[in-house]
Amino acid sequence: MADPVRALEDAKPVPFWLDDPGRPAAASALVGDTRCDLLVVGGGYAGLWTALIAKERDPSADVVLIEAQRIGWAASGRNGGFCEASLTHGLGNGYQRWPDELAELERLGAVNLQGMEDTIRRYGIDCDWQRSGSIVVATEPYQVDGLREFAALAEQYGGRPTLLDRDQVRAEIDSPTFLGGLWDREGVAMVDPAKLAWGLRRACLQLGVRVYEHTRATGLSESGPGVLVRTPYGRVAARRVALATNVFPSLLRRHRPFTVPVYDYALMTEPLTEDQLAAVGWRNRQGFADSANHFHYVRLSEDNRILWGGYDVVHQYRSRVRAERDQRPETFATLARHFFRTFPQLEGVRFSHAWGGAIDTCTRFSAFFDLSHRGRVAYTAGYTGLGVGATRFGAEVMLDLLAGQRTERTELEMVRRKPLPFPPEPIRSVGIGVTQWSLTRADANAGHRNLWLRTLDRLGMGFDS
């Protein structure tokens, strides 16, 4: 076949979801000083859900949200649009870390996903929401056994996944590389991530949230009975503050060692023709991901494009977030080759968009929470690429903590304890590099984890792909 990389010739170096003529106009920056009951810092999913739920809980509350750039411009508008019920970055990770409360975490995750769907319907948010589920596929023989084991674990905690053999999975999505699959029909929805962020913004405005864009928080300090947050053009005096900056450096320096940014990349094809779509099947429009450590995540858009992302996860020394790292041609070339290896019947399809961006990860691969400034400031981060759904739960937790309430959420060990911090540089980058190398070796060696990975498992640390 022709060189797969040539399919990238005309790909636009921008996120597909954000390249939308329907994108709302920017809100004004906050100029001057103001006061409020709750200040939310960050206009991604975590911040938007926090502002929205705060107004739903108390319509009289004066809520302000500030965003350094545009609402949903970072990870919230660049991700694959997989909205999963899991709060723990998957059942396996939850089982490893919180086995005694995993049943409760799974229940809360299902409630959270349904709460998202109800909110989308209540506010009429047009975000191509589709509860189609997702399939984990096996592309190596040893992975088939892993799917069986995972299915048994899921059933133990109330899940009802459908185990698919080679013919059954290829009847759903046809690739010669697929050997089996595990279909979660209920716990995953597909969504247009940017439209979700913009819809949440509109809902916040409808409820009276004051939203300011191009307003960066530059400092935070106690001030009398509240908190003072500085911005380039003024100050915000707030009774309470919710920090939802995720991958970007926290205003609380003591929280910064708990996360590092990593870069994830994706391609989007041009719309498939009817014949091309028929060649792949995919009538039920599930998302899918393969079972490797370095995995791909794949889905159809509303207009029948294929999003093909993942595999490479890139960490940069000293963990700085830089816009120039959003483009990585060597990763795009790798993704293009893998795409046509998976779908050889789509030879001739071209890519319309190629992009990347930073996400935050922590040593336990799932969100953590904290309070500071005598309970006046709440913080959440660490979603590790699975925040489309879990950020709504994180918003509920932050609001519970700020209200001083004991709830089923705040009593969770997952909420009460933080992950281990990452070590300082250069140990951090060396450790992440060795871990990435070890994960690659495991993929090439029937999944066998070497001594380094087994040691990290025992310590409850690691670096997930």
C-alpha positions as CSV (number, residue, x, y, z in Angstrom):
1,M,0.0,0.0,0.0
2,A,1.0,3.6,-0.3
3,D,3.0,5.2,2.5
4,P,0.5,5.8,5.3
5,V,2.2,9.0,6.3
6,R,1.2,10.7,3.1
7,A,-2.4,10.7,4.5
8,L,-1.2,13.5,6.8
9,E,-0.3,15.9,4.0
10,D,-3.3,18.2,4.4
11,A,-4.0,17.6,8.1
12,K,-4.8,20.9,10.0
13,P,-2.6,21.3,13.1
14,V,-5.5,22.2,15.3
15,P,-7.9,20.1,17.5
16,F,-10.8,18.9,15.4
17,W,-13.5,19.7,18.1
18,L,-12.3,23.3,18.6
19,D,-12.2,23.9,14.8
20,D,-15.9,24.7,14.8
21,P,-17.6,27.8,13.4
22,G,-20.3,27.4,16.1
23,R,-17.7,28.1,18.8
24,P,-19.2,30.8,21.1
25,A,-17.6,34.3,21.2
26,A,-15.2,34.9,24.1
27,A,-16.5,36.5,27.3
28,S,-14.9,39.7,28.5
29,A,-11.9,39.7,30.8
30,L,-12.4,40.6,34.4
31,V,-11.2,44.2,34.9
32,G,-11.2,45.8,38.3
33,D,-12.0,44.4,41.7
34,T,-15.0,42.3,42.6
35,R,-16.4,40.1,45.4
36,C,-18.3,36.8,45.4
37,D,-19.3,33.9,47.5
38,L,-17.5,31.3,45.4
39,L,-14.6,31.8,42.9
40,V,-13.9,29.0,40.5
41,V,-10.4,29.1,38.9
42,G,-10.3,27.2,35.6
43,G,-12.8,27.0,32.7
44,G,-12.4,23.3,31.8
45,Y,-14.8,20.6,32.9
46,A,-13.9,20.6,36.6
47,G,-14.4,24.3,36.9
48,L,-17.6,24.4,34.8
49,W,-19.2,21.6,36.7
50,T,-18.2,23.2,40.0
51,A,-19.8,26.5,39.1
52,L,-23.0,24.9,37.7
53,I,-23.6,22.6,40.6
54,A,-22.8,25.4,43.1
55,K,-25.6,27.5,41.6
56,E,-28.0,24.5,41.5
57,R,-27.3,23.8,45.2
58,D,-27.8,27.5,46.1
59,P,-29.3,29.7,43.4
60,S,-28.7,32.8,45.6
61,A,-24.9,32.2,45.7
62,D,-22.8,34.7,43.7
63,V,-20.5,32.5,41.7
64,V,-17.6,33.8,39.5
65,L,-15.6,31.6,37.1
66,I,-12.3,32.9,35.6
67,E,-10.4,31.2,32.8
68,A,-6.9,32.2,31.7
69,Q,-7.7,31.6,28.0
70,R,-10.9,30.3,26.5
71,I,-13.5,28.0,28.0
72,G,-12.7,24.4,27.1
73,W,-9.6,25.3,25.1
74,A,-7.2,22.8,26.8
75,A,-7.8,19.1,27.7
76,S,-11.5,19.6,27.9
77,G,-11.8,20.5,24.3
78,R,-9.0,18.2,22.9
79,N,-9.8,14.8,24.3
80,G,-11.3,11.8,22.5
81,G,-14.8,12.3,23.9
82,F,-15.0,9.1,25.9
83,C,-17.2,9.8,28.9
84,E,-16.7,6.8,31.3
85,A,-18.5,6.0,34.5
86,S,-15.3,5.0,36.2
87,L,-14.0,7.3,38.9
88,T,-10.8,5.3,39.4
89,H,-9.3,5.3,35.9
90,G,-10.8,1.9,35.3
91,L,-11.9,-1.0,37.4
92,G,-8.5,-2.6,37.5
93,N,-6.8,0.5,39.0
94,G,-9.6,0.9,41.5
95,Y,-9.3,-2.8,42.5
96,Q,-5.6,-2.4,43.1
97,R,-5.9,0.7,45.2
98,W,-9.3,0.7,47.0
99,P,-10.7,-2.9,47.0
100,D,-12.7,-2.4,50.2
101,E,-14.7,0.6,48.8
102,L,-14.6,-0.3,45.1
103,A,-18.3,-1.4,45.1
104,E,-19.3,2.0,46.4
105,L,-17.0,3.8,43.9
106,E,-18.6,1.9,41.1
107,R,-22.0,2.8,42.3
108,L,-21.1,6.4,42.6
109,G,-19.6,6.4,39.2
110,A,-22.8,5.1,37.6
111,V,-24.8,7.7,39.5
112,N,-22.4,10.4,38.3
113,L,-22.6,9.3,34.6
114,Q,-26.4,9.3,34.8
115,G,-26.3,12.7,36.5
116,M,-24.3,14.0,33.5
117,E,-26.8,12.7,31.1
118,D,-29.7,14.2,33.1
119,T,-28.0,17.6,33.1
120,I,-27.3,17.5,29.4
121,R,-31.0,16.9,28.8
122,R,-32.2,19.4,31.4
123,Y,-30.3,22.3,29.8
124,G,-30.7,21.1,26.2
125,I,-26.9,20.8,25.7
126,D,-26.3,19.8,22.1
127,C,-23.1,17.8,22.4
128,D,-23.8,14.6,20.3
129,W,-24.2,12.6,23.5
130,Q,-24.6,8.9,22.7
131,R,-24.7,6.1,25.3
132,S,-23.1,3.5,22.9
133,G,-20.6,2.0,25.3
134,S,-17.0,1.0,24.5
135,I,-15.1,-2.2,23.6
136,V,-11.7,-3.2,24.9
137,V,-10.2,-5.3,22.1
138,A,-7.4,-7.9,22.2
139,T,-4.8,-7.7,19.5
140,E,-2.5,-10.3,21.0
141,P,-3.3,-13.9,22.1
142,Y,-2.3,-13.3,25.7
143,Q,-4.7,-10.3,25.9
144,V,-7.7,-12.6,25.3
145,D,-7.2,-14.3,28.6
146,G,-6.9,-10.9,30.2
147,L,-10.3,-9.9,28.9
148,R,-11.8,-13.0,30.5
149,E,-10.3,-12.2,33.8
150,F,-11.4,-8.6,33.6
151,A,-15.0,-9.7,32.7
152,A,-15.1,-11.8,35.9
153,L,-13.9,-8.9,38.0
154,A,-16.4,-6.6,36.5
155,E,-19.3,-9.0,37.2
156,Q,-18.0,-9.3,40.8
157,Y,-18.7,-5.6,41.2
158,G,-22.1,-5.5,39.4
159,G,-20.9,-5.0,35.8
160,R,-22.5,-6.7,32.9
161,P,-19.9,-6.7,30.2
162,T,-20.3,-8.7,27.0
163,L,-17.4,-11.0,26.1
164,L,-16.8,-11.2,22.4
165,D,-14.8,-13.8,20.5
166,R,-12.9,-13.0,17.3
167,D,-15.9,-13.3,15.0
168,Q,-18.2,-11.4,17.3
169,V,-15.9,-8.5,17.8
170,R,-15.2,-8.3,14.0
171,A,-19.0,-8.3,13.4
172,E,-19.1,-5.1,15.5
173,I,-15.9,-3.4,14.2
174,D,-14.0,-5.2,11.5
175,S,-10.2,-5.3,11.8
176,P,-8.0,-8.2,11.0
177,T,-6.0,-7.4,14.1
178,F,-8.9,-8.0,16.5
179,L,-8.8,-11.4,18.4
180,G,-11.5,-10.7,20.9
181,G,-13.3,-8.0,22.8
182,L,-15.1,-6.9,26.0
183,W,-18.1,-4.6,25.4
184,D,-19.2,-2.3,28.3
185,R,-22.6,-1.4,26.9
186,E,-23.7,0.9,29.8
187,G,-20.8,2.6,31.4
188,V,-19.4,4.7,28.6
189,A,-20.9,7.5,26.5
190,M,-19.5,9.2,23.4
191,V,-19.6,13.0,23.3
192,D,-18.3,16.0,21.4
193,P,-16.0,17.3,24.1
194,A,-15.9,21.0,23.0
195,K,-19.6,21.2,22.6
196,L,-20.0,19.8,26.1
197,A,-17.8,22.5,27.5
198,W,-19.6,25.2,25.6
199,G,-23.0,23.8,26.6
200,L,-21.9,23.8,30.3
201,R,-20.7,27.4,29.9
202,R,-24.2,28.4,28.5
203,A,-25.9,26.6,31.4
204,C,-23.7,28.4,33.9
205,L,-24.6,31.8,32.3
206,Q,-28.3,30.9,32.4
207,L,-28.1,30.3,36.1
208,G,-26.3,33.6,36.7
209,V,-22.6,32.5,37.0
210,R,-20.3,35.4,36.1
211,V,-17.9,34.0,33.5
212,Y,-14.7,35.8,32.6
213,E,-12.2,34.6,30.0
214,H,-8.6,35.8,29.3
215,T,-8.4,36.3,33.1
216,R,-5.4,34.4,34.7
217,A,-5.2,34.0,38.4
218,T,-1.7,35.1,39.5
219,G,-1.8,34.7,43.2
220,L,-3.9,33.6,46.2
221,S,-3.8,34.7,49.9
222,E,-6.0,34.8,52.9
223,S,-7.9,38.1,53.5
224,G,-10.0,38.5,56.6
225,P,-12.8,35.9,56.6
226,G,-12.1,35.0,53.0
227,V,-9.6,34.6,50.2
228,L,-8.1,37.1,47.8
229,V,-7.2,36.0,44.3
230,R,-5.1,38.4,42.2
231,T,-5.6,38.7,38.4
232,P,-3.7,40.9,35.8
233,Y,-6.4,43.6,36.1
234,G,-7.6,43.4,39.6
235,R,-8.5,41.2,42.6
236,V,-11.4,38.9,43.5
237,A,-12.4,38.7,47.2
238,A,-14.2,35.4,47.7
239,R,-15.6,33.6,50.7
240,R,-14.5,30.3,49.1
241,V,-12.3,29.3,46.2
242,A,-12.3,26.1,44.1
243,L,-9.1,25.5,42.1
244,A,-9.7,23.5,38.9
245,T,-6.5,24.2,37.0
246,N,-5.5,20.5,36.6
247,V,-2.5,20.2,34.3
248,F,-1.4,23.9,34.9
249,P,0.6,24.8,37.9
250,S,-1.5,25.1,41.0
251,L,-1.7,28.4,42.9
252,L,-0.9,26.2,45.9
253,R,2.8,25.4,45.5
254,R,2.6,22.4,47.9
255,H,0.3,20.6,45.5
256,R,2.6,20.9,42.5
257,P,4.7,17.8,43.2
258,F,1.6,15.6,43.0
259,T,1.1,16.0,39.2
260,V,3.1,16.0,36.1
261,P,2.0,17.0,32.6
262,V,2.2,14.4,29.8
263,Y,1.3,14.9,26.1
264,D,-1.3,12.9,24.3
265,Y,-1.9,13.0,20.5
266,A,-4.7,12.2,18.1
267,L,-5.7,12.2,14.4
268,M,-9.1,12.7,12.8
269,T,-9.9,11.4,9.4
270,E,-12.0,13.0,6.7
271,P,-15.7,11.8,6.8
272,L,-16.0,8.2,5.6
273,T,-18.2,7.5,2.6
274,E,-21.0,5.0,3.0
275,D,-18.9,2.3,1.3
276,Q,-15.9,3.0,3.6
277,L,-18.1,2.8,6.7
278,A,-19.7,-0.4,5.5
279,A,-16.2,-1.9,5.1
280,V,-15.6,-1.4,8.8
281,G,-19.1,-2.2,10.0
282,W,-19.4,-0.2,13.2
283,R,-23.2,0.0,13.1
284,N,-23.5,0.3,16.9
285,R,-21.0,3.2,17.0
286,Q,-19.1,2.1,20.2
287,G,-15.8,3.5,21.0
288,F,-12.9,1.1,21.4
289,A,-9.4,0.8,22.8
290,D,-6.9,-1.9,22.6
291,S,-5.4,-3.8,25.5
292,A,-1.7,-2.8,25.4
293,N,0.0,-0.6,27.9
294,H,0.6,1.8,25.0
295,F,-2.9,1.7,23.8
296,H,-5.0,3.5,21.1
297,Y,-8.4,4.9,21.7
298,V,-10.7,5.1,18.7
299,R,-14.3,6.3,18.0
300,L,-16.6,7.7,15.3
301,S,-17.7,11.3,15.2
302,E,-21.2,12.4,14.5
303,D,-20.3,13.0,10.8
304,N,-18.6,9.5,10.5
305,R,-14.9,10.5,10.9
306,I,-12.6,8.2,12.8
307,L,-10.7,9.7,15.7
308,W,-7.5,7.7,16.2
309,G,-5.5,8.7,19.3
310,G,-3.2,7.5,22.0
311,Y,-0.2,5.2,22.0
312,D,2.6,7.7,22.6
313,V,2.4,9.5,25.9
314,V,5.2,12.0,26.1
315,H,6.7,13.5,29.2
316,Q,9.1,16.5,29.0
317,Y,12.0,17.2,31.4
318,R,11.0,19.7,34.1
319,S,7.3,19.2,33.3
320,R,6.6,22.5,31.7
321,V,3.5,23.0,29.6
322,R,4.4,24.5,26.2
323,A,2.1,25.2,23.2
324,E,4.8,24.1,20.7
325,R,4.6,20.6,22.2
326,D,1.0,20.2,20.9
327,Q,2.5,19.2,17.5
328,R,4.7,16.1,17.3
329,P,5.2,14.8,13.7
330,E,7.0,11.6,14.7
331,T,3.9,10.6,16.8
332,F,1.5,11.5,14.0
333,A,3.5,9.4,11.6
334,T,3.4,6.4,14.1
335,L,-0.4,6.9,14.6
336,A,-1.0,7.0,10.8
337,R,0.9,3.7,10.3
338,H,-1.0,2.0,13.1
339,F,-4.3,3.2,11.7
340,F,-3.8,1.6,8.3
341,R,-2.4,-1.6,9.9
342,T,-5.7,-1.8,11.9
343,F,-8.0,-0.8,9.0
344,P,-6.2,-1.8,5.7
345,Q,-9.6,-1.7,4.0
346,L,-9.6,2.1,4.4
347,E,-6.5,2.7,2.2
348,G,-6.9,6.1,0.6
349,V,-8.6,7.8,3.6
350,R,-6.9,11.0,4.6
351,F,-6.5,12.8,7.9
352,S,-8.1,16.2,8.3
353,H,-6.7,17.1,11.7
354,A,-3.7,16.3,13.8
355,W,-3.2,17.7,17.3
356,G,-2.0,17.1,20.8
357,G,-2.1,18.6,24.2
358,A,-1.1,18.2,27.9
359,I,-3.0,16.2,30.5
360,D,-2.1,15.8,34.1
361,T,-1.3,12.5,35.8
362,C,-0.5,11.5,39.3
363,T,1.0,8.4,40.8
364,R,-2.3,6.7,41.4
365,F,-3.8,7.7,38.0
366,S,-7.0,9.1,39.3
367,A,-8.3,12.3,40.9
368,F,-7.3,13.5,44.3
369,F,-8.6,16.3,46.5
370,D,-7.5,18.7,49.2
371,L,-8.4,21.7,51.3
372,S,-6.2,24.6,52.4
373,H,-6.5,28.1,53.9
374,R,-8.5,26.8,56.9
375,G,-11.0,25.1,54.7
376,R,-11.7,28.1,52.4
377,V,-9.8,26.7,49.3
378,A,-10.5,23.3,47.7
379,Y,-8.5,21.6,45.0
380,T,-8.8,18.7,42.6
381,A,-6.4,17.3,39.9
382,G,-4.8,14.1,38.7
383,Y,-7.6,12.8,36.3
384,T,-5.0,11.2,33.9
385,G,-7.0,11.4,30.8
386,L,-10.3,10.0,32.2
387,G,-11.8,13.3,33.4
388,V,-14.7,13.8,31.0
389,G,-17.0,12.1,33.5
390,A,-15.0,12.1,36.7
391,T,-14.6,15.9,36.8
392,R,-18.3,16.2,37.7
393,F,-17.8,13.9,40.7
394,G,-14.7,16.0,41.6
395,A,-16.8,19.1,41.5
396,E,-19.3,17.6,43.9
397,V,-16.4,16.6,46.2
398,M,-14.9,20.1,46.2
399,L,-18.3,21.7,47.0
400,D,-18.9,19.2,49.8
401,L,-15.5,19.9,51.3
402,L,-15.9,23.7,51.1
403,A,-19.3,23.4,52.8
404,G,-17.7,21.3,55.6
405,Q,-20.2,18.5,54.9
406,R,-19.7,14.9,55.7
407,T,-21.1,13.0,52.7
408,E,-20.8,9.6,51.1
409,R,-18.2,11.2,48.9
410,T,-16.0,12.9,51.5
411,E,-15.9,9.7,53.6
412,L,-14.2,7.8,50.8
413,E,-10.6,6.8,51.4
414,M,-10.0,7.9,47.7
415,V,-11.0,11.4,48.8
416,R,-9.4,11.5,52.2
417,R,-5.9,10.4,51.0
418,K,-3.6,11.9,48.5
419,P,-1.3,10.0,46.2
420,L,2.5,9.8,46.7
421,P,4.2,12.9,45.2
422,F,6.6,12.6,42.2
423,P,10.3,12.9,43.1
424,P,12.2,16.1,42.1
425,E,14.1,16.3,38.8
426,P,16.2,14.7,37.4
427,I,14.9,11.6,39.3
428,R,11.4,12.3,38.1
429,S,12.2,12.2,34.4
430,V,14.6,9.3,34.8
431,G,12.0,7.3,36.6
432,I,9.3,8.1,34.1
433,G,11.6,7.2,31.2
434,V,12.5,3.8,32.8
435,T,8.8,3.1,33.4
436,Q,7.8,4.0,29.8
437,W,10.6,1.7,28.5
438,S,9.4,-1.1,30.8
439,L,5.8,-0.7,29.6
440,T,7.0,-1.0,26.0
441,R,9.0,-4.1,26.9
442,A,5.9,-5.6,28.5
443,D,3.8,-5.0,25.4
444,A,6.5,-6.9,23.4
445,N,6.8,-9.7,25.9
446,A,3.2,-11.0,26.3
447,G,2.4,-8.5,29.0
448,H,5.1,-9.7,31.5
449,R,6.0,-6.9,33.9
450,N,9.7,-6.6,34.8
451,L,11.1,-6.1,38.3
452,W,10.8,-2.3,37.9
453,L,7.1,-2.4,37.2
454,R,6.4,-5.0,39.9
455,T,8.2,-2.8,42.4
456,L,6.2,0.2,41.4
457,D,3.0,-1.9,41.7
458,R,3.9,-2.8,45.3
459,L,4.7,0.9,46.2
460,G,1.4,2.0,44.6
461,M,3.3,4.2,42.2
462,G,3.9,4.2,38.5
463,F,3.3,5.9,35.2
464,D,0.3,4.8,33.3
465,S,0.1,5.1,29.5
